[in-house]
């Protein structure tokens, strides 16, 4: 899944939900369920997601929505095989980004 977010230090929950095509309530739910997602909160209580949080959300989205894992299965998978799975996921993500850029260039020709 390719997500178009500008490079920033922090992202609001609305931006993140829109980029993933899900409701903000799902992002808040995943935050409670998965320890890997730890957004910072400002004085008003608004969540601010870091690029690391976005990376973890992408991986969780991949496991749950694309591969069909249950929440418990995704939690177990994250705990047991985090380093191996993340490195494979990062490679796939980079290849998909390259593909997206090549398709974009092709369409411009």
C-alpha positions in Angstrom: 0.0 0.0 0.0 1.4 3.4 -1.0 0.6 6.2 1.4 1.0 9.8 0.3 1.9 11.8 3.4 4.2 14.8 3.3 7.5 14.5 5.2 6.8 16.1 8.6 7.8 15.5 12.2 4.2 15.0 13.4 1.0 14.0 11.7 -2.5 14.6 13.1 -4.9 11.7 13.4 -7.2 13.0 10.6 -4.2 13.1 8.2 -3.2 9.6 9.1 -6.8 8.2 8.9 -7.3 9.8 5.5 -4.0 8.5 4.2 -4.9 4.9 5.2 -8.5 5.3 4.0 -9.9 4.4 7.5 -11.9 6.1 10.2 -10.1 7.9 13.0 -11.8 5.5 15.5 -9.9 2.6 13.9 -6.6 4.4 14.4 -7.4 5.1 18.1 -8.5 1.4 18.5 -5.2 0.2 17.1 -3.3 2.6 19.3 -5.0 0.9 22.3 -4.5 -2.6 21.0 -0.9 -2.4 19.8 2.0 -1.3 22.0 4.1 -0.3 18.9 1.9 2.7 18.3 2.7 5.5 20.8 1.6 8.9 19.5 2.5 12.0 21.4 -0.3 14.0 22.9 -0.3 17.7 23.3 -1.9 19.7 26.1 -5.4 19.4 24.5 -5.0 15.7 24.2 -4.6 15.7 20.4 -2.6 12.8 19.0 0.5 13.5 17.0 2.0 10.6 15.2 5.7 10.4 14.4 7.1 8.8 11.2 7.9 5.8 13.3 4.3 5.5 14.3 3.3 5.7 10.7 5.7 2.9 9.8 4.2 0.7 12.5 0.7 1.6 11.4 1.6 0.6 7.8 2.8 -2.8 9.1 -0.3 -3.4 11.2 -2.5 -2.3 8.3 -0.6 -4.8 6.1 -1.0 -7.6 8.5 -4.7 -7.0 9.4 -6.2 -5.6 6.2 -4.1 -7.0 3.4 -3.0 -10.4 4.9 -6.1 -11.0 6.9 -4.6 -11.5 10.3 -6.8 -11.3 13.4 -5.8 -8.7 16.0 -4.5 -11.4 18.3 -2.6 -13.0 15.4 -1.1 -9.6 14.4 0.0 -9.0 18.0 1.7 -12.4 18.2 3.3 -11.9 14.8 4.7 -8.5 15.9 6.1 -9.8 19.1 7.7 -13.0 17.7 9.0 -12.0 14.3 9.2 -8.2 14.5 12.7 -7.7 13.2 12.5 -10.3 10.4 9.0 -9.3 9.3 9.7 -5.6 9.5 12.8 -5.9 7.3 10.9 -7.9 4.7 8.0 -5.4 4.9 10.4 -2.5 4.4 11.9 -4.1 1.3 8.4 -4.7 -0.1 7.4 -1.2 0.7 10.4 0.3 -1.0 9.8 -1.8 -4.1 6.1 -0.7 -4.2 7.2 2.9 -3.9 9.6 2.5 -6.8 6.8 0.9 -8.8 4.5 3.8 -8.0 7.2 6.3 -9.1 7.8 4.4 -12.4 4.1 4.2 -13.2 3.8 7.9 -12.4 6.7 8.6 -14.8 5.2 6.4 -17.5 1.9 8.2 -17.3 3.7 11.6 -17.7 5.3 10.4 -21.0 
